[in-house]
Amino acid sequence: MRWLAALVGVFLVVSVLLDMVNTLIATQTSNSRWWLSRIVAVRSWRLFRSVGVRLSEGPARNRVLGSYAPFLVLLLLVIWVGQQVVGFGLLWWGLGGVDGVDGLFENVYYSGVVFFTVGFGEVVPSAAVPRIGALVEAFSGVLTTALVIGYLPALYTAFSERERKLMTLDDGTEERITPTNLVLAWAPDADVDDLVARFADWEDWVAGIIETHTTFPMLRFFRSHHEGQHWVTALGLLSDAALHCEIIRGADRRAPYWMLRRSIRLFQELTEGVDLSAYEHTPGTDSLFRDLYDALDSHGFDLYPFEEAAAHAGELRSKFGPPLEYLIDASLAPRGFWGHNIGHRRRTAGS
């Protein structure tokens, strides 16, 4: 019986250490559904999301969902530490050789004292194996602390960089930002070069999202501090705006196109293994495309013929439209991206 407990203890310790390496250290993390951190994240997110669904979109929902990512960080830390303490406790109970302890609870207590390097001294290992094991467990406790301390600054730095760039996503109005209005605002004189220059910066932003959100999957759950803004919605807004440029002569196959390629790659990474069949048919897209085409034409852009433009845009939109809709639903992101309300509307030629 005690040998079985020792084997269970070894399994608990090894599995949690591997999970920590996969989550906190590895740059190419495994997405297997059997990782402890993944199980905890999926199940706890379902709980938070179920609460968010019952709340109307607004400050209350944003506060509840915004608290999930910090909660997940603390929850995983507690589980990682607790599993190691219990695992080592089972191991010491199975092996014996610790003076002053008899039952399982006492061995778990001893394990906690060693793990946190408290060193009360009333319980000490007497045999060689437990003595070496005490050093191993103490090192495991120090290693866990060091990994978490090193992980959190990297996590929050990546979050800050993502959100700082979103502060510049604005069309100068007080309403919801649409892709068409964003393109018109970025090129008020229909200057294609002005438009292309804007997207060159956003290509770097998307590339950074690919790198950080695959290395630190937990970043996906961190929400913006500002109501009406979310990185997934912003990504969709920018992708649609870049799609506009693909029907403008002189803007296609330049920076907007390369940004769009990065976005499609990111959408594929974020929805790998997900069934997107329910999002593949979006009604009303033909009339929407007609409206945006007319808006760009009346603004003064030189456009490709309508039928050619519609076919090209539809092909590209099909590559990121379904995953975008899925991510918005899955994360309960706001359906739309709003700029900063400062009580001043940008004057345009039509206003």
Contacts in CASP RR format, 6 or more apart in sequence:
PFRMAT RR
TARGET T0000
AUTHOR 0000-0000-0000
METHOD contacts of the structure
MODEL  1
MRWLAALVGVFLVVSVLLDMVNTLIATQTSNSRWWLSRIVAVRSWRLFRS
VGVRLSEGPARNRVLGSYAPFLVLLLLVIWVGQQVVGFGLLWWGLGGVDG
VDGLFENVYYSGVVFFTVGFGEVVPSAAVPRIGALVEAFSGVLTTALVIG
YLPALYTAFSERERKLMTLDDGTEERITPTNLVLAWAPDADVDDLVARFA
DWEDWVAGIIETHTTFPMLRFFRSHHEGQHWVTALGLLSDAALHCEIIRG
ADRRAPYWMLRRSIRLFQELTEGVDLSAYEHTPGTDSLFRDLYDALDSHG
FDLYPFEEAAAHAGELRSKFGPPLEYLIDASLAPRGFWGHNIGHRRRTAG
S
2 93 0 8 1.000
2 94 0 8 1.000
2 95 0 8 1.000
2 96 0 8 1.000
3 94 0 8 1.000
5 90 0 8 1.000
5 91 0 8 1.000
5 93 0 8 1.000
5 94 0 8 1.000
5 104 0 8 1.000
6 90 0 8 1.000
6 91 0 8 1.000
6 93 0 8 1.000
6 94 0 8 1.000
6 95 0 8 1.000
8 87 0 8 1.000
8 90 0 8 1.000
9 86 0 8 1.000
9 87 0 8 1.000
9 88 0 8 1.000
9 89 0 8 1.000
9 90 0 8 1.000
9 91 0 8 1.000
10 87 0 8 1.000
10 91 0 8 1.000
12 83 0 8 1.000
12 84 0 8 1.000
12 86 0 8 1.000
12 87 0 8 1.000
12 90 0 8 1.000
13 83 0 8 1.000
13 84 0 8 1.000
13 87 0 8 1.000
13 88 0 8 1.000
13 91 0 8 1.000
13 140 0 8 1.000
15 36 0 8 1.000
15 83 0 8 1.000
16 36 0 8 1.000
16 79 0 8 1.000
16 80 0 8 1.000
16 83 0 8 1.000
16 84 0 8 1.000
17 84 0 8 1.000
17 140 0 8 1.000
19 35 0 8 1.000
19 36 0 8 1.000
19 37 0 8 1.000
19 80 0 8 1.000
20 80 0 8 1.000
20 144 0 8 1.000
20 147 0 8 1.000
22 29 0 8 1.000
22 30 0 8 1.000
22 35 0 8 1.000
22 37 0 8 1.000
23 29 0 8 1.000
23 35 0 8 1.000
23 37 0 8 1.000
23 76 0 8 1.000
23 217 0 8 1.000
23 218 0 8 1.000
24 147 0 8 1.000
24 148 0 8 1.000
24 151 0 8 1.000
25 147 0 8 1.000
27 215 0 8 1.000
29 214 0 8 1.000
29 215 0 8 1.000
29 217 0 8 1.000
31 38 0 8 1.000
31 272 0 8 1.000
32 38 0 8 1.000
33 39 0 8 1.000
33 42 0 8 1.000
36 79 0 8 1.000
36 83 0 8 1.000
37 76 0 8 1.000
40 72 0 8 1.000
40 75 0 8 1.000
40 76 0 8 1.000
40 79 0 8 1.000
41 72 0 8 1.000
41 76 0 8 1.000
41 217 0 8 1.000
41 218 0 8 1.000
41 221 0 8 1.000
44 68 0 8 1.000
44 71 0 8 1.000
44 72 0 8 1.000
44 75 0 8 1.000
45 68 0 8 1.000
45 72 0 8 1.000
45 221 0 8 1.000
48 64 0 8 1.000
48 65 0 8 1.000
48 67 0 8 1.000
48 68 0 8 1.000
48 71 0 8 1.000
49 65 0 8 1.000
49 332 0 8 1.000
51 64 0 8 1.000
52 61 0 8 1.000
52 64 0 8 1.000
52 65 0 8 1.000
52 332 0 8 1.000
53 332 0 8 1.000
55 61 0 8 1.000
55 64 0 8 1.000
57 334 0 8 1.000
58 227 0 8 1.000
59 227 0 8 1.000
61 332 0 8 1.000
62 223 0 8 1.000
62 227 0 8 1.000
62 228 0 8 1.000
65 223 0 8 1.000
65 332 0 8 1.000
66 222 0 8 1.000
66 223 0 8 1.000
68 221 0 8 1.000
69 218 0 8 1.000
69 221 0 8 1.000
69 222 0 8 1.000
69 223 0 8 1.000
72 218 0 8 1.000
72 221 0 8 1.000
73 152 0 8 1.000
73 155 0 8 1.000
73 218 0 8 1.000
77 148 0 8 1.000
80 144 0 8 1.000
81 115 0 8 1.000
81 141 0 8 1.000
81 144 0 8 1.000
84 115 0 8 1.000
84 137 0 8 1.000
84 140 0 8 1.000
84 141 0 8 1.000
84 144 0 8 1.000
85 108 0 8 1.000
85 111 0 8 1.000
85 112 0 8 1.000
85 115 0 8 1.000
86 108 0 8 1.000
86 111 0 8 1.000
87 111 0 8 1.000
88 111 0 8 1.000
88 112 0 8 1.000
88 114 0 8 1.000
88 115 0 8 1.000
88 137 0 8 1.000
88 140 0 8 1.000
89 104 0 8 1.000
89 107 0 8 1.000
89 108 0 8 1.000
89 110 0 8 1.000
89 111 0 8 1.000
89 112 0 8 1.000
90 104 0 8 1.000
90 107 0 8 1.000
90 108 0 8 1.000
91 111 0 8 1.000
92 98 0 8 1.000
92 101 0 8 1.000
92 107 0 8 1.000
92 110 0 8 1.000
92 111 0 8 1.000
92 125 0 8 1.000
92 130 0 8 1.000
93 103 0 8 1.000
93 104 0 8 1.000
93 107 0 8 1.000
93 108 0 8 1.000
94 107 0 8 1.000
95 127 0 8 1.000
95 129 0 8 1.000
95 130 0 8 1.000
96 127 0 8 1.000
96 130 0 8 1.000
97 125 0 8 1.000
97 126 0 8 1.000
97 127 0 8 1.000
97 129 0 8 1.000
97 130 0 8 1.000
98 107 0 8 1.000
98 110 0 8 1.000
98 123 0 8 1.000
98 124 0 8 1.000
98 125 0 8 1.000
98 126 0 8 1.000
98 127 0 8 1.000
98 130 0 8 1.000
99 123 0 8 1.000
99 124 0 8 1.000
99 125 0 8 1.000
99 126 0 8 1.000
100 106 0 8 1.000
100 122 0 8 1.000
100 123 0 8 1.000
101 107 0 8 1.000
101 109 0 8 1.000
101 110 0 8 1.000
101 123 0 8 1.000
106 123 0 8 1.000
109 123 0 8 1.000
110 123 0 8 1.000
111 137 0 8 1.000
112 118 0 8 1.000
113 119 0 8 1.000
113 120 0 8 1.000
113 121 0 8 1.000
113 123 0 8 1.000
114 134 0 8 1.000
114 137 0 8 1.000
114 138 0 8 1.000
115 137 0 8 1.000
115 138 0 8 1.000
115 140 0 8 1.000
115 141 0 8 1.000
116 141 0 8 1.000
117 138 0 8 1.000
117 141 0 8 1.000
117 142 0 8 1.000
125 131 0 8 1.000
125 133 0 8 1.000
125 134 0 8 1.000
154 216 0 8 1.000
155 216 0 8 1.000
155 218 0 8 1.000
155 219 0 8 1.000
158 212 0 8 1.000
158 216 0 8 1.000
158 219 0 8 1.000
159 219 0 8 1.000
159 222 0 8 1.000
161 208 0 8 1.000
161 212 0 8 1.000
162 205 0 8 1.000
162 208 0 8 1.000
162 209 0 8 1.000
162 212 0 8 1.000
162 219 0 8 1.000
162 231 0 8 1.000
163 224 0 8 1.000
163 225 0 8 1.000
163 231 0 8 1.000
165 202 0 8 1.000
165 205 0 8 1.000
166 224 0 8 1.000
166 229 0 8 1.000
166 231 0 8 1.000
166 234 0 8 1.000
167 340 0 8 1.000
169 177 0 8 1.000
169 182 0 8 1.000
169 234 0 8 1.000
169 237 0 8 1.000
169 238 0 8 1.000
169 337 0 8 1.000
169 339 0 8 1.000
170 177 0 8 1.000
170 185 0 8 1.000
170 339 0 8 1.000
170 340 0 8 1.000
171 177 0 8 1.000
171 178 0 8 1.000
171 181 0 8 1.000
171 182 0 8 1.000
171 184 0 8 1.000
171 185 0 8 1.000
171 186 0 8 1.000
171 339 0 8 1.000
171 346 0 8 1.000
172 185 0 8 1.000
172 339 0 8 1.000
172 345 0 8 1.000
172 346 0 8 1.000
173 181 0 8 1.000
173 185 0 8 1.000
173 339 0 8 1.000
173 345 0 8 1.000
173 346 0 8 1.000
174 341 0 8 1.000
174 342 0 8 1.000
174 343 0 8 1.000
174 344 0 8 1.000
174 345 0 8 1.000
175 338 0 8 1.000
176 336 0 8 1.000
176 337 0 8 1.000
176 338 0 8 1.000
177 237 0 8 1.000
177 336 0 8 1.000
177 337 0 8 1.000
177 338 0 8 1.000
177 339 0 8 1.000
178 237 0 8 1.000
179 237 0 8 1.000
179 240 0 8 1.000
179 241 0 8 1.000
179 243 0 8 1.000
179 244 0 8 1.000
179 292 0 8 1.000
180 241 0 8 1.000
180 244 0 8 1.000
180 291 0 8 1.000
180 292 0 8 1.000
180 295 0 8 1.000
180 296 0 8 1.000
182 237 0 8 1.000
182 241 0 8 1.000
183 195 0 8 1.000
183 241 0 8 1.000
183 244 0 8 1.000
183 245 0 8 1.000
183 296 0 8 1.000
184 295 0 8 1.000
184 296 0 8 1.000
184 299 0 8 1.000
184 348 0 8 1.000
185 346 0 8 1.000
186 194 0 8 1.000
186 195 0 8 1.000
186 198 0 8 1.000
187 194 0 8 1.000
187 195 0 8 1.000
187 299 0 8 1.000
187 301 0 8 1.000
188 194 0 8 1.000
188 348 0 8 1.000
190 299 0 8 1.000
190 300 0 8 1.000
190 301 0 8 1.000
192 248 0 8 1.000
192 249 0 8 1.000
192 250 0 8 1.000
192 251 0 8 1.000
192 301 0 8 1.000
195 245 0 8 1.000
195 248 0 8 1.000
195 251 0 8 1.000
195 256 0 8 1.000
196 245 0 8 1.000
196 251 0 8 1.000
196 254 0 8 1.000
196 255 0 8 1.000
196 256 0 8 1.000
197 255 0 8 1.000
199 238 0 8 1.000
199 241 0 8 1.000
199 242 0 8 1.000
199 245 0 8 1.000
199 254 0 8 1.000
199 255 0 8 1.000
199 256 0 8 1.000
199 258 0 8 1.000
199 259 0 8 1.000
200 255 0 8 1.000
200 259 0 8 1.000
202 238 0 8 1.000
202 259 0 8 1.000
203 255 0 8 1.000
203 258 0 8 1.000
203 259 0 8 1.000
203 262 0 8 1.000
206 235 0 8 1.000
206 238 0 8 1.000
206 259 0 8 1.000
206 262 0 8 1.000
206 263 0 8 1.000
206 266 0 8 1.000
207 262 0 8 1.000
209 231 0 8 1.000
209 235 0 8 1.000
209 266 0 8 1.000
210 262 0 8 1.000
210 265 0 8 1.000
210 266 0 8 1.000
210 269 0 8 1.000
212 219 0 8 1.000
213 219 0 8 1.000
213 220 0 8 1.000
213 266 0 8 1.000
213 269 0 8 1.000
213 270 0 8 1.000
214 269 0 8 1.000
220 270 0 8 1.000
220 331 0 8 1.000
221 331 0 8 1.000
223 230 0 8 1.000
224 230 0 8 1.000
224 231 0 8 1.000
226 340 0 8 1.000
227 334 0 8 1.000
227 338 0 8 1.000
228 334 0 8 1.000
228 336 0 8 1.000
228 337 0 8 1.000
228 338 0 8 1.000
229 334 0 8 1.000
229 337 0 8 1.000
229 338 0 8 1.000
229 339 0 8 1.000
230 331 0 8 1.000
230 333 0 8 1.000
230 334 0 8 1.000
230 337 0 8 1.000
232 324 0 8 1.000
232 327 0 8 1.000
232 328 0 8 1.000
232 331 0 8 1.000
232 333 0 8 1.000
233 328 0 8 1.000
233 333 0 8 1.000
233 334 0 8 1.000
233 335 0 8 1.000
233 336 0 8 1.000
233 337 0 8 1.000
234 337 0 8 1.000
235 263 0 8 1.000
235 266 0 8 1.000
235 267 0 8 1.000
235 324 0 8 1.000
236 263 0 8 1.000
236 320 0 8 1.000
236 324 0 8 1.000
237 336 0 8 1.000
237 337 0 8 1.000
238 259 0 8 1.000
238 263 0 8 1.000
239 259 0 8 1.000
239 260 0 8 1.000
239 263 0 8 1.000
239 264 0 8 1.000
239 320 0 8 1.000
239 324 0 8 1.000
240 317 0 8 1.000
241 256 0 8 1.000
242 256 0 8 1.000
242 257 0 8 1.000
242 259 0 8 1.000
242 260 0 8 1.000
242 263 0 8 1.000
243 260 0 8 1.000
243 313 0 8 1.000
243 316 0 8 1.000
243 317 0 8 1.000
244 256 0 8 1.000
244 292 0 8 1.000
244 296 0 8 1.000
245 251 0 8 1.000
245 252 0 8 1.000
245 254 0 8 1.000
245 256 0 8 1.000
245 257 0 8 1.000
246 252 0 8 1.000
246 253 0 8 1.000
246 256 0 8 1.000
246 257 0 8 1.000
246 260 0 8 1.000
246 309 0 8 1.000
246 312 0 8 1.000
246 313 0 8 1.000
246 316 0 8 1.000
247 293 0 8 1.000
247 296 0 8 1.000
247 303 0 8 1.000
247 304 0 8 1.000
247 309 0 8 1.000
247 312 0 8 1.000
247 313 0 8 1.000
248 296 0 8 1.000
248 301 0 8 1.000
248 302 0 8 1.000
248 303 0 8 1.000
248 304 0 8 1.000
249 301 0 8 1.000
249 302 0 8 1.000
249 303 0 8 1.000
249 304 0 8 1.000
250 302 0 8 1.000
251 301 0 8 1.000
252 304 0 8 1.000
260 316 0 8 1.000
260 320 0 8 1.000
263 320 0 8 1.000
264 316 0 8 1.000
264 319 0 8 1.000
264 320 0 8 1.000
267 319 0 8 1.000
267 320 0 8 1.000
267 321 0 8 1.000
267 323 0 8 1.000
267 324 0 8 1.000
267 327 0 8 1.000
268 323 0 8 1.000
270 323 0 8 1.000
270 327 0 8 1.000
271 323 0 8 1.000
271 326 0 8 1.000
271 327 0 8 1.000
274 323 0 8 1.000
274 326 0 8 1.000
276 322 0 8 1.000
276 323 0 8 1.000
276 326 0 8 1.000
279 321 0 8 1.000
279 322 0 8 1.000
279 323 0 8 1.000
279 325 0 8 1.000
279 326 0 8 1.000
280 318 0 8 1.000
280 322 0 8 1.000
282 321 0 8 1.000
282 325 0 8 1.000
285 314 0 8 1.000
285 317 0 8 1.000
286 310 0 8 1.000
289 310 0 8 1.000
289 313 0 8 1.000
289 314 0 8 1.000
290 306 0 8 1.000
293 303 0 8 1.000
293 306 0 8 1.000
293 309 0 8 1.000
293 310 0 8 1.000
296 303 0 8 1.000
297 303 0 8 1.000
303 309 0 8 1.000
304 312 0 8 1.000
327 333 0 8 1.000
328 335 0 8 1.000
345 351 0 8 1.000
END
